Amino acid sequence: MKNNTLFYYLLVFFIFFTINAQLLAQDRARYPFFADYFQQQILYSPAFTGMPDQPLFMSAGRFENRFDEQKPLSLAGSVQGLIQSLGMGVGITAQYHKFDDSFTYGSQRLSTNKKLLKLMVASSYPIRIGEFEGFRMGLSIGALHYKSDEAYVQGINPQPAQLYNERFFKLNMDLGLGLQLERFRLGVSLQHLNEPKFRFSNNSQEQRFARAAYFTTAYRLSVTDWLEIEPTAMLNLPAANSSVGIGNPPYVDLGVIFRYPNLAYLAVHYKINDDDAAVANQGFAMPQNLYPVSIGGGIRWSNLQFSGTYIMATEPKFSRFEVGLSLFLPQNDVEEETEE
């Protein structure tokens, strides 16, 4: 009975704050999304921490080229596992983003030197409803570091900016609720639950990391003894604007993964509203869907997996490429074969 009551309270909590997240889309630094997010679910929902289909260790890098020699960089890594006796997942995540964008100050265009570092400790716990044990709750607690030299000076004769040099870590919390069945996965999470705030000068706007909701789902279908097809989807509310602080349309990622179990995979994704906000910040008229399609794959050798993804851009001066390295536990192979 206690578990049932807890589940209903959590469900009401997520419904309320998910709706609220759309109304509070005022943060200043939209997170880059990795095309192979399905291999690091822990980054987007702590509820999937320690799940058997997730790697014990995963590292990924995203490398970009934009006009004016801008080169944004994103790095992410995670270590996770499952404490069998408790059914509890535990993990550590790290994300680093160098945005490499600019802003207008009078007649000058200056670099923001914008950087973000997020270090979190994640955990997940089973929630039993009667005899059903498919639900899990996840919680991540850690620190968020954000740096930006951007200042918004208003008025004809503005006073000199007094720098606050607020470049330290703030407490950050993420919460997740997941449903994990034999071949079906559904998750909802809220990042920046406590909405960390930064301010860098007396005449700059407050940089608020607004609460944002993520939905992920996937279903793994066995076609033959050697082929599995897994449709995936991610929805982010909101895809936050990095220029004027207003919410953009939701970010959507629809994908299909073709798997040769424990040996290789091929993934194709179609994206909606990917990174148009970051481009709008440069003051150029660019297409709304700048990076609509990604094609990637991975090769497994023993318990190591090497992966790469190319994200196609609709403009010739833009390019994006991702690489990843994963380490799986041997027991994961046994579990996946058993599920077949």
Secondary structure, 3 states (H helix, E strand, C coil): CHHHHHHHHHHHHHHHHHHHHHHCCCCCCCCCCCCCHHHCHHHCCHHHCCCCCCCCEEEEEEEEEEHHHECCEEEEEEEEEEECCCCEEEEEEEEEEECCCEEEECCEEEECCCEEEEEEEEEEEEEEECCEEEEEEEEEEEEEEEECCCCCCCCCCCCCCCECCCCCEEEEEEEEEEEECCCEEEEEEEECCCCCEECCECCCCCEECCCEEEEEEEECEECCCCCEEEEEEEEEECEECCCCCCEECCEEEEEEEEEECCCEEEEEEEEECCCHHHHHCCCCCCCCCCCCEEEEEEEEECCEEEEEEEEECCCCCCEEEEEEEEECCHHHHHHHHHHC
